[in-house]
Protein backbone atom coordinates (compact mmCIF):
# COMPACT_ATOMS: atom_id res chain seq x y z
CA UNK A 1 0.00 0.00 0.00
CA UNK A 2 1.48 3.33 -1.11
CA UNK A 3 1.29 6.00 1.60
CA UNK A 4 1.95 9.70 0.95
CA UNK A 5 2.64 11.54 4.17
CA UNK A 6 2.12 14.98 2.64
CA UNK A 7 -0.08 16.44 -0.05
CA UNK A 8 1.96 16.67 -3.30
CA UNK A 9 1.10 20.36 -3.87
CA UNK A 10 4.38 21.14 -5.61
CA UNK A 11 4.26 18.17 -8.02
CA UNK A 12 3.07 18.29 -11.62
CA UNK A 13 -0.65 18.11 -12.14
CA UNK A 14 -1.87 14.49 -12.10
CA UNK A 15 -3.60 12.98 -15.14
CA UNK A 16 -7.39 13.34 -15.25
CA UNK A 17 -9.12 10.84 -12.97
CA UNK A 18 -10.56 7.66 -14.42
CA UNK A 19 -14.33 7.18 -14.41
CA UNK A 20 -13.51 4.15 -12.26
CA UNK A 21 -11.68 6.19 -9.62
CA UNK A 22 -13.11 6.26 -6.11
CA UNK A 23 -11.95 7.54 -2.73
CA UNK A 24 -12.49 6.65 0.92
CA UNK A 25 -11.63 8.52 4.13
CA UNK A 26 -9.53 6.53 6.58
CA UNK A 27 -8.36 7.32 10.08
CA UNK A 28 -5.90 5.82 12.52
CA UNK A 29 -6.25 6.36 16.26
CA UNK A 30 -2.91 7.68 17.53
CA UNK A 31 -3.15 5.87 20.87
CA UNK A 32 -3.74 2.53 19.12
CA UNK A 33 -0.88 3.22 16.74
CA UNK A 34 1.51 4.04 19.61
CA UNK A 35 0.49 0.85 21.39
CA UNK A 36 1.13 -1.22 18.28
CA UNK A 37 4.55 0.42 17.81
CA UNK A 38 5.55 -0.36 21.41
CA UNK A 39 4.47 -3.98 21.01
CA UNK A 40 6.51 -4.34 17.82
CA UNK A 41 9.60 -2.85 19.44
CA UNK A 42 9.25 -5.08 22.51
CA UNK A 43 8.99 -8.18 20.34
CA UNK A 44 12.03 -7.01 18.44
CA UNK A 45 14.03 -6.35 21.61
CA UNK A 46 13.60 -9.94 22.83
CA UNK A 47 15.71 -11.26 19.94
CA UNK A 48 17.83 -8.23 19.09
CA UNK A 49 21.62 -8.64 19.13
CA UNK A 50 23.80 -5.54 19.54
CA UNK A 51 27.49 -5.15 20.42
CA UNK A 52 27.99 -4.62 24.18
CA UNK A 53 24.71 -6.25 25.18
CA UNK A 54 23.58 -9.80 25.70
CA UNK A 55 20.92 -11.03 23.21
CA UNK A 56 17.51 -9.73 24.30
CA UNK A 57 19.02 -7.34 26.88
CA UNK A 58 19.35 -4.21 24.75
CA UNK A 59 17.71 -1.26 26.61
CA UNK A 60 14.30 -0.39 25.22
CA UNK A 61 15.29 3.27 24.77
CA UNK A 62 18.09 2.24 22.39
CA UNK A 63 15.80 -0.15 20.49
CA UNK A 64 13.29 2.64 20.09
CA UNK A 65 15.93 5.09 18.93
CA UNK A 66 17.34 2.65 16.36
CA UNK A 67 14.16 1.04 15.06
CA UNK A 68 11.34 3.36 16.07
CA UNK A 69 10.84 4.85 12.61
CA UNK A 70 10.77 1.42 10.97
CA UNK A 71 8.20 0.20 13.50
CA UNK A 72 6.12 3.35 12.96
CA UNK A 73 5.98 2.86 9.16
CA UNK A 74 5.12 -0.84 9.47
CA UNK A 75 2.44 -0.26 12.09
CA UNK A 76 0.89 2.62 10.16
CA UNK A 77 0.80 0.68 6.89
CA UNK A 78 -0.75 -2.36 8.55
CA UNK A 79 -3.36 -0.21 10.27
CA UNK A 80 -4.25 1.59 7.04
CA UNK A 81 -4.43 -1.68 5.14
CA UNK A 82 -6.85 -3.15 7.70
CA UNK A 83 -8.91 0.02 7.75
CA UNK A 84 -9.10 0.07 3.96
CA UNK A 85 -9.93 -3.65 3.69
CA UNK A 86 -12.71 -3.32 6.28
CA UNK A 87 -14.16 -0.26 4.52
CA UNK A 88 -14.32 -1.81 1.03
CA UNK A 89 -15.65 -5.08 2.42
CA UNK A 90 -18.44 -3.30 4.26
CA UNK A 91 -19.37 -1.39 1.10
CA UNK A 92 -18.90 -4.45 -1.17
CA UNK A 93 -16.49 -2.57 -3.41
CA UNK A 94 -14.43 -4.52 -5.96
CA UNK A 95 -11.04 -2.80 -5.92
CA UNK A 96 -8.82 -2.98 -9.01
CA UNK A 97 -5.15 -2.71 -8.10
CA UNK A 98 -3.61 -1.13 -5.02
CA UNK A 99 -4.89 2.12 -3.51
CA UNK A 100 -2.86 5.30 -3.12
CA UNK A 101 -3.03 6.66 0.44
CA UNK A 102 -2.67 10.42 0.94
CA UNK A 103 -2.24 12.07 4.32
CA UNK A 104 -4.73 14.83 5.04
CA UNK A 105 -3.51 18.17 6.30
CA UNK A 106 -6.15 18.32 9.02
CA UNK A 107 -4.82 18.44 12.57
CA UNK A 108 -6.07 16.24 15.37
CA UNK A 109 -4.64 15.26 18.72
CA UNK A 110 -6.33 11.86 18.74
CA UNK A 111 -6.12 10.49 15.19
CA UNK A 112 -4.36 10.66 11.83
CA UNK A 113 -6.58 11.12 8.79
CA UNK A 114 -6.00 9.86 5.26
CA UNK A 115 -7.72 9.56 1.90
CA UNK A 116 -7.50 6.31 -0.08
CA UNK A 117 -7.73 6.82 -3.84
CA UNK A 118 -8.31 3.70 -5.92
CA UNK A 119 -10.07 2.24 -8.94
CA UNK A 120 -12.92 -0.24 -9.07
CA UNK A 121 -13.72 -2.92 -11.59
CA UNK A 122 -16.14 -1.71 -14.26
CA UNK A 123 -19.74 -2.88 -14.29
CA UNK A 124 -20.22 -4.92 -17.45
CA UNK A 125 -23.57 -5.76 -19.01
CA UNK A 126 -22.69 -8.26 -21.70
CA UNK A 127 -24.19 -7.82 -25.16
CA UNK A 128 -23.90 -10.76 -27.54
CA UNK A 129 -23.22 -10.74 -31.26
CA UNK A 130 -26.80 -11.08 -32.48
CA UNK A 131 -26.96 -9.96 -36.12
CA UNK A 132 -23.22 -9.30 -36.39
CA UNK A 133 -21.52 -10.99 -39.34
CA UNK A 134 -18.47 -13.17 -38.70
CA UNK A 135 -16.49 -14.49 -41.67
CA UNK A 136 -15.43 -18.08 -41.07
CA UNK A 137 -12.54 -19.00 -43.40
CA UNK A 138 -12.60 -22.52 -44.81
CA UNK A 139 -9.93 -24.62 -46.47
CA UNK A 140 -9.80 -28.28 -47.41
CA UNK A 141 -6.37 -29.86 -47.49
CA UNK A 142 -5.71 -31.93 -50.60
CA UNK A 143 -2.87 -32.98 -52.88
CA UNK A 144 -1.97 -29.43 -54.08
CA UNK A 145 -1.60 -28.15 -50.51
CA UNK A 146 0.50 -31.18 -49.54
CA UNK A 147 2.80 -30.68 -52.53
CA UNK A 148 3.13 -26.98 -51.73
CA UNK A 149 4.18 -27.84 -48.18
CA UNK A 150 6.68 -30.41 -49.44
CA UNK A 151 8.19 -27.78 -51.72
CA UNK A 152 8.54 -25.40 -48.75
CA UNK A 153 10.37 -28.14 -46.83
CA UNK A 154 12.58 -28.79 -49.86
CA UNK A 155 13.42 -25.08 -50.17
CA UNK A 156 14.43 -25.04 -46.52
CA UNK A 157 17.06 -27.66 -47.39
CA UNK A 158 18.20 -26.15 -50.68
CA UNK A 159 21.83 -26.14 -51.77
CA UNK A 160 23.40 -23.90 -54.42
CA UNK A 161 25.82 -24.76 -57.22
CA UNK A 162 27.68 -22.33 -59.53
CA UNK A 163 26.31 -21.95 -63.07
CA UNK A 164 27.64 -20.16 -66.14
CA UNK A 165 24.53 -18.25 -67.21
CA UNK A 166 22.56 -15.09 -66.53
CA UNK A 167 21.09 -14.75 -63.04
CA UNK A 168 17.39 -15.60 -62.78
CA UNK A 169 14.70 -15.62 -60.13
CA UNK A 170 15.52 -18.20 -57.44
CA UNK A 171 19.29 -18.00 -57.98
CA UNK A 172 21.65 -16.91 -55.24
CA UNK A 173 24.03 -14.25 -56.52
CA UNK A 174 27.08 -12.87 -54.76
CA UNK A 175 27.68 -9.19 -55.54
CA UNK A 176 29.77 -6.17 -54.69
CA UNK A 177 27.81 -2.93 -54.71
CA UNK A 178 28.44 0.74 -54.08
CA UNK A 179 25.63 3.26 -53.74
CA UNK A 180 26.07 7.03 -54.03
CA UNK A 181 23.76 9.98 -53.39
CA UNK A 182 24.92 13.20 -54.99
CA UNK A 183 28.26 11.56 -55.72
CA UNK A 184 28.85 10.63 -52.06
CA UNK A 185 28.66 7.14 -50.58
CA UNK A 186 25.85 6.86 -48.04
CA UNK A 187 25.68 4.72 -44.91
CA UNK A 188 24.71 1.14 -45.71
CA UNK A 189 25.22 1.70 -49.43
CA UNK A 190 28.36 -0.41 -49.80
CA UNK A 191 29.04 -4.14 -49.44
CA UNK A 192 31.47 -6.79 -50.62
CA UNK A 193 30.65 -10.44 -51.38
CA UNK A 194 27.02 -9.84 -50.48
CA UNK A 195 24.71 -12.85 -51.09
CA UNK A 196 21.18 -12.28 -52.45
CA UNK A 197 18.56 -14.87 -53.35
CA UNK A 198 16.65 -13.26 -56.19
CA UNK A 199 12.92 -13.22 -55.60
CA UNK A 200 12.98 -13.52 -51.81
CA UNK A 201 12.52 -9.78 -51.31
CA UNK A 202 15.56 -9.23 -49.10
CA UNK A 203 16.51 -6.31 -51.35
CA UNK A 204 14.30 -3.74 -53.04
CA UNK A 205 12.59 -5.07 -56.15
CA UNK A 206 14.32 -2.50 -58.40
CA UNK A 207 17.72 -3.62 -57.09
CA UNK A 208 16.97 -7.30 -57.73
CA UNK A 209 15.58 -6.52 -61.19
CA UNK A 210 18.79 -4.71 -62.09
CA UNK A 211 20.90 -7.72 -61.06
CA UNK A 212 18.66 -10.25 -62.80
CA UNK A 213 20.06 -11.12 -66.22
CA UNK A 214 23.70 -10.48 -65.32
CA UNK A 215 26.35 -13.21 -65.48
CA UNK A 216 29.31 -13.69 -63.16
CA UNK A 217 31.92 -11.03 -63.91
CA UNK A 218 29.42 -8.56 -65.36
CA UNK A 219 28.76 -5.12 -63.90
CA UNK A 220 26.00 -2.57 -64.13
CA UNK A 221 25.27 1.02 -63.08
CA UNK A 222 21.68 2.02 -62.46
CA UNK A 223 19.52 4.51 -60.60
CA UNK A 224 17.17 3.50 -57.79
CA UNK A 225 14.58 5.54 -55.91
CA UNK A 226 13.98 4.49 -52.32
CA UNK A 227 10.38 4.33 -51.05
CA UNK A 228 9.17 7.39 -49.13
CA UNK A 229 8.64 5.24 -46.02
CA UNK A 230 12.07 3.57 -46.18
CA UNK A 231 13.49 2.86 -42.72
CA UNK A 232 16.69 4.88 -43.33
CA UNK A 233 15.32 8.42 -43.23
CA UNK A 234 18.34 10.07 -44.83
CA UNK A 235 17.71 8.24 -48.12
CA UNK A 236 13.92 7.68 -47.91
CA UNK A 237 12.34 8.97 -51.12
CA UNK A 238 15.77 9.79 -52.56
CA UNK A 239 17.17 8.69 -55.93
CA UNK A 240 20.67 7.18 -55.75
CA UNK A 241 23.11 5.53 -58.16
CA UNK A 242 24.36 1.99 -57.66
CA UNK A 243 27.40 0.28 -59.19
CA UNK A 244 26.96 -3.50 -58.97
CA UNK A 245 29.34 -6.30 -59.92
CA UNK A 246 28.11 -9.90 -59.98
CA UNK A 247 30.83 -12.25 -58.72
CA UNK A 248 28.89 -15.54 -58.57
CA UNK A 249 25.65 -16.95 -59.91
CA UNK A 250 24.49 -20.07 -58.06
CA UNK A 251 21.53 -22.20 -59.04
CA UNK A 252 19.20 -23.63 -56.41
CA UNK A 253 19.26 -27.42 -56.21
CA UNK A 254 16.27 -28.82 -54.31
CA UNK A 255 16.56 -32.25 -52.67
CA UNK A 256 14.66 -35.12 -54.22
CA UNK A 257 11.68 -36.51 -52.33
CA UNK A 258 13.32 -39.81 -51.47
CA UNK A 259 14.40 -41.90 -48.50
CA UNK A 260 17.25 -39.52 -47.63
CA UNK A 261 14.82 -36.59 -47.58
CA UNK A 262 12.39 -38.56 -45.39
CA UNK A 263 15.16 -39.41 -42.93
CA UNK A 264 16.14 -35.72 -42.81
CA UNK A 265 12.57 -35.01 -41.68
CA UNK A 266 12.76 -37.53 -38.84
CA UNK A 267 11.44 -40.70 -40.53
CA UNK A 268 14.03 -43.19 -39.30
CA UNK A 269 13.35 -45.89 -41.89
CA UNK A 270 13.14 -43.42 -44.81
CA UNK A 271 9.60 -44.47 -45.74
CA UNK A 272 8.37 -41.72 -48.11
CA UNK A 273 4.70 -42.68 -47.74
CA UNK A 274 4.99 -42.47 -43.97
CA UNK A 275 6.65 -39.08 -44.33
CA UNK A 276 3.82 -37.81 -46.52
CA UNK A 277 1.23 -39.08 -44.04
CA UNK A 278 2.93 -37.31 -41.13
CA UNK A 279 3.31 -34.07 -43.08
CA UNK A 280 -0.36 -34.21 -44.07
CA UNK A 281 -1.48 -34.82 -40.47
CA UNK A 282 0.68 -31.97 -39.15
CA UNK A 283 -0.50 -29.70 -41.95
CA UNK A 284 -4.15 -30.37 -41.19
CA UNK A 285 -3.56 -29.54 -37.50
CA UNK A 286 -1.75 -26.34 -38.42
CA UNK A 287 -4.45 -25.25 -40.87
CA UNK A 288 -7.16 -26.03 -38.33
CA UNK A 289 -5.41 -23.90 -35.71
CA UNK A 290 -4.89 -20.98 -38.10
CA UNK A 291 -8.51 -21.04 -39.23
CA UNK A 292 -9.67 -21.15 -35.63
CA UNK A 293 -7.34 -18.29 -34.70
CA UNK A 294 -8.78 -16.07 -37.43
CA UNK A 295 -12.32 -16.69 -36.26
CA UNK A 296 -11.33 -16.10 -32.64
CA UNK A 297 -9.71 -12.76 -33.47
CA UNK A 298 -12.85 -11.64 -35.29
CA UNK A 299 -15.05 -12.70 -32.37
CA UNK A 300 -12.88 -10.96 -29.78
CA UNK A 301 -12.83 -7.74 -31.81
CA UNK A 302 -16.61 -7.90 -32.27
CA UNK A 303 -17.21 -8.56 -28.57
CA UNK A 304 -15.09 -5.58 -27.55
CA UNK A 305 -16.85 -3.36 -30.09
CA UNK A 306 -20.26 -4.45 -28.78
CA UNK A 307 -19.10 -4.18 -25.15
CA UNK A 308 -16.72 -1.22 -24.64
CA UNK A 309 -14.93 -1.82 -21.35
CA UNK A 310 -13.14 0.87 -19.36
CA UNK A 311 -9.87 -0.73 -18.29
CA UNK A 312 -8.64 0.23 -14.80
CA UNK A 313 -5.36 2.11 -15.12
CA UNK A 314 -3.73 0.07 -12.37
CA UNK A 315 -4.39 -3.17 -14.24
CA UNK A 316 -3.20 -1.68 -17.54
CA UNK A 317 0.06 -0.54 -15.93
CA UNK A 318 0.60 -4.01 -14.47
CA UNK A 319 -0.04 -5.57 -17.88
CA UNK A 320 2.44 -3.17 -19.50
CA UNK A 321 5.05 -4.33 -16.97
CA UNK A 322 4.26 -7.94 -17.88
CA UNK A 323 4.52 -7.31 -21.64
CA UNK A 324 7.78 -5.39 -21.25
CA UNK A 325 9.29 -8.21 -19.21
CA UNK A 326 8.24 -10.78 -21.80
CA UNK A 327 9.64 -8.65 -24.63
CA UNK A 328 12.97 -8.26 -22.88
CA UNK A 329 13.20 -12.00 -22.14
CA UNK A 330 12.35 -12.81 -25.75
CA UNK A 331 15.08 -10.49 -27.05
CA UNK A 332 17.59 -11.96 -24.60
CA UNK A 333 16.76 -15.48 -25.76
CA UNK A 334 17.15 -14.46 -29.41
CA UNK A 335 20.40 -12.57 -28.89
CA UNK A 336 21.89 -14.87 -26.25
CA UNK A 337 22.89 -11.96 -24.02
CA UNK A 338 21.50 -9.80 -21.25
CA UNK A 339 19.72 -6.64 -22.39
CA UNK A 340 19.22 -4.90 -19.07
CA UNK A 341 19.85 -1.44 -20.50
CA UNK A 342 18.06 -1.96 -23.82
CA UNK A 343 15.62 0.95 -24.25
CA UNK A 344 12.04 -0.34 -24.07
CA UNK A 345 9.33 2.29 -23.79
CA UNK A 346 6.07 1.75 -21.95
CA UNK A 347 4.05 3.50 -24.64
CA UNK A 348 4.98 0.74 -27.10
CA UNK A 349 2.83 -1.67 -25.11
CA UNK A 350 0.05 0.61 -23.85
CA UNK A 351 -2.53 -0.13 -26.56
CA UNK A 352 -2.00 -3.89 -26.43
CA UNK A 353 -2.11 -3.89 -22.62
CA UNK A 354 -5.34 -1.89 -22.56
CA UNK A 355 -6.96 -4.30 -25.02
CA UNK A 356 -5.82 -7.38 -23.10
CA UNK A 357 -7.15 -6.03 -19.80
CA UNK A 358 -10.48 -4.96 -21.30
CA UNK A 359 -10.87 -8.29 -23.08
CA UNK A 360 -9.92 -10.24 -19.96
CA UNK A 361 -12.55 -8.45 -17.86
CA UNK A 362 -15.19 -8.96 -20.56
CA UNK A 363 -14.43 -12.65 -21.02
CA UNK A 364 -14.52 -13.19 -17.27
CA UNK A 365 -18.07 -11.83 -17.14
CA UNK A 366 -19.15 -13.88 -20.16
CA UNK A 367 -17.70 -17.09 -18.71
CA UNK A 368 -19.30 -16.49 -15.33
CA UNK A 369 -22.71 -15.57 -16.74
CA UNK A 370 -22.87 -18.50 -19.18
CA UNK A 371 -20.94 -21.19 -17.28
CA UNK A 372 -18.26 -21.50 -19.96
CA UNK A 373 -15.50 -22.77 -17.71
CA UNK A 374 -13.08 -25.36 -19.08
CA UNK A 375 -14.23 -28.93 -18.46
CA UNK A 376 -11.61 -31.63 -17.75
CA UNK A 377 -12.49 -33.63 -20.85
CA UNK A 378 -12.04 -30.52 -23.04
CA UNK A 379 -8.62 -29.85 -21.55
CA UNK A 380 -7.57 -33.46 -22.04
CA UNK A 381 -8.62 -33.36 -25.69
CA UNK A 382 -6.57 -30.23 -26.40
CA UNK A 383 -3.51 -31.66 -24.65
CA UNK A 384 -3.72 -34.94 -26.53
CA UNK A 385 -4.15 -33.17 -29.86
CA UNK A 386 -1.12 -30.96 -29.22
CA UNK A 387 0.92 -34.03 -28.28
CA UNK A 388 0.23 -35.78 -31.59
CA UNK A 389 2.90 -33.77 -33.41
CA UNK A 390 5.63 -35.28 -31.18
CA UNK A 391 7.37 -38.62 -31.49
CA UNK A 392 6.18 -39.83 -28.08
CA UNK A 393 2.77 -38.19 -27.44
CA UNK A 394 2.23 -39.93 -24.10
CA UNK A 395 5.32 -38.21 -22.67
CA UNK A 396 4.02 -34.80 -23.72
CA UNK A 397 0.65 -35.50 -22.08
CA UNK A 398 2.42 -36.43 -18.83
CA UNK A 399 4.54 -33.29 -19.10
CA UNK A 400 1.43 -31.08 -19.29
CA UNK A 401 -0.25 -32.76 -16.35
CA UNK A 402 2.91 -32.70 -14.23
CA UNK A 403 2.56 -28.95 -13.50
CA UNK A 404 -0.67 -27.06 -12.75
CA UNK A 405 0.74 -23.93 -14.43
CA UNK A 406 1.11 -25.69 -17.79
CA UNK A 407 -2.40 -27.07 -17.52
CA UNK A 408 -3.75 -23.63 -16.58
CA UNK A 409 -2.51 -22.26 -19.91
CA UNK A 410 -4.45 -24.97 -21.74
CA UNK A 411 -7.53 -24.25 -19.62
CA UNK A 412 -7.30 -20.59 -20.69
CA UNK A 413 -7.26 -21.64 -24.35
CA UNK A 414 -10.29 -23.89 -23.81
CA UNK A 415 -12.21 -21.09 -22.10
CA UNK A 416 -11.53 -18.79 -25.06
CA UNK A 417 -12.75 -21.52 -27.41
CA UNK A 418 -15.94 -21.86 -25.34
CA UNK A 419 -16.52 -18.11 -25.54
CA UNK A 420 -16.04 -18.18 -29.31
CA UNK A 421 -18.60 -20.98 -29.70
CA UNK A 422 -21.04 -19.08 -27.47
CA UNK A 423 -20.59 -15.90 -29.51
CA UNK A 424 -20.89 -17.65 -32.87
CA UNK A 425 -24.20 -19.16 -31.79
CA UNK A 426 -25.67 -15.65 -31.78
CA UNK A 427 -23.76 -14.16 -34.71
CA UNK A 428 -24.43 -14.47 -38.42
CA UNK A 429 -21.65 -16.75 -39.62
CA UNK A 430 -20.64 -16.66 -43.29
CA UNK A 431 -18.24 -19.30 -44.60
CA UNK A 432 -15.60 -18.01 -47.01
CA UNK A 433 -12.90 -20.06 -48.73
CA UNK A 434 -9.34 -18.88 -48.13
CA UNK A 435 -6.30 -19.52 -50.33
CA UNK A 436 -3.72 -21.88 -48.86
CA UNK A 437 -0.71 -19.65 -49.52
CA UNK A 438 -2.49 -16.64 -48.04
CA UNK A 439 -3.41 -18.55 -44.89
CA UNK A 440 0.08 -19.96 -44.42
CA UNK A 441 1.81 -16.68 -45.31
CA UNK A 442 3.91 -18.30 -48.05
CA UNK A 443 5.47 -16.43 -50.92
CA UNK A 444 4.32 -17.22 -54.40
Secondary structure as the mmCIF struct_conf table of DSSP 4:
data_model
#
loop_
_struct_conf.conf_type_id
_struct_conf.id
_struct_conf.beg_label_comp_id
_struct_conf.beg_label_asym_id
_struct_conf.beg_label_seq_id
_struct_conf.end_label_comp_id
_struct_conf.end_label_asym_id
_struct_conf.end_label_seq_id
STRN STRN1 UNK A 2 UNK A 4
BEND BEND1 UNK A 5 UNK A 6
TURN_TY1_P TURN_TY1_P1 UNK A 9 UNK A 10
BEND BEND2 UNK A 11 UNK A 11
HELX_LH_PP_P HELX_LH_PP_P1 UNK A 12 UNK A 18
TURN_TY1_P TURN_TY1_P2 UNK A 19 UNK A 20
STRN STRN2 UNK A 21 UNK A 29
HELX_RH_AL_P HELX_RH_AL_P1 UNK A 30 UNK A 47
STRN STRN3 UNK A 50 UNK A 50
TURN_TY1_P TURN_TY1_P3 UNK A 51 UNK A 52
STRN STRN4 UNK A 53 UNK A 53
TURN_TY1_P TURN_TY1_P4 UNK A 55 UNK A 56
BEND BEND3 UNK A 58 UNK A 58
HELX_RH_AL_P HELX_RH_AL_P2 UNK A 60 UNK A 91
TURN_TY1_P TURN_TY1_P5 UNK A 92 UNK A 92
STRN STRN5 UNK A 95 UNK A 103
BEND BEND4 UNK A 109 UNK A 110
STRN STRN6 UNK A 111 UNK A 120
HELX_LH_PP_P HELX_LH_PP_P2 UNK A 121 UNK A 123
TURN_TY1_P TURN_TY1_P6 UNK A 130 UNK A 131
STRN STRN7 UNK A 133 UNK A 138
HELX_RH_AL_P HELX_RH_AL_P3 UNK A 143 UNK A 156
TURN_TY1_P TURN_TY1_P7 UNK A 157 UNK A 157
STRN STRN8 UNK A 159 UNK A 162
BEND BEND5 UNK A 164 UNK A 165
TURN_TY1_P TURN_TY1_P8 UNK A 169 UNK A 170
STRN STRN9 UNK A 172 UNK A 181
TURN_TY1_P TURN_TY1_P9 UNK A 182 UNK A 183
STRN STRN10 UNK A 184 UNK A 197
TURN_TY1_P TURN_TY1_P10 UNK A 198 UNK A 199
BEND BEND6 UNK A 200 UNK A 200
BEND BEND7 UNK A 202 UNK A 203
HELX_RH_AL_P HELX_RH_AL_P4 UNK A 205 UNK A 211
TURN_TY1_P TURN_TY1_P11 UNK A 212 UNK A 213
HELX_LH_PP_P HELX_LH_PP_P3 UNK A 214 UNK A 215
TURN_TY1_P TURN_TY1_P12 UNK A 216 UNK A 217
STRN STRN11 UNK A 219 UNK A 225
TURN_TY1_P TURN_TY1_P13 UNK A 228 UNK A 229
BEND BEND8 UNK A 231 UNK A 232
TURN_TY1_P TURN_TY1_P14 UNK A 233 UNK A 237
STRN STRN12 UNK A 239 UNK A 253
HELX_LH_PP_P HELX_LH_PP_P4 UNK A 254 UNK A 256
BEND BEND9 UNK A 257 UNK A 258
HELX_RH_AL_P HELX_RH_AL_P5 UNK A 259 UNK A 264
TURN_TY1_P TURN_TY1_P15 UNK A 265 UNK A 266
TURN_TY1_P TURN_TY1_P16 UNK A 268 UNK A 269
HELX_RH_AL_P HELX_RH_AL_P6 UNK A 272 UNK A 306
BEND BEND10 UNK A 307 UNK A 307
HELX_LH_PP_P HELX_LH_PP_P5 UNK A 310 UNK A 312
HELX_RH_AL_P HELX_RH_AL_P7 UNK A 313 UNK A 335
TURN_TY1_P TURN_TY1_P17 UNK A 336 UNK A 336
BEND BEND11 UNK A 337 UNK A 337
TURN_TY1_P TURN_TY1_P18 UNK A 340 UNK A 341
TURN_TY1_P TURN_TY1_P19 UNK A 346 UNK A 346
HELX_RH_AL_P HELX_RH_AL_P8 UNK A 347 UNK A 370
TURN_TY1_P TURN_TY1_P20 UNK A 371 UNK A 371
HELX_LH_PP_P HELX_LH_PP_P6 UNK A 373 UNK A 375
HELX_RH_AL_P HELX_RH_AL_P9 UNK A 376 UNK A 387
TURN_TY1_P TURN_TY1_P21 UNK A 388 UNK A 389
BEND BEND12 UNK A 390 UNK A 392
HELX_RH_AL_P HELX_RH_AL_P10 UNK A 393 UNK A 402
HELX_RH_AL_P HELX_RH_AL_P11 UNK A 404 UNK A 426
BEND BEND13 UNK A 427 UNK A 427
STRN STRN13 UNK A 428 UNK A 433
HELX_RH_AL_P HELX_RH_AL_P12 UNK A 436 UNK A 440
TURN_TY1_P TURN_TY1_P22 UNK A 441 UNK A 441
#
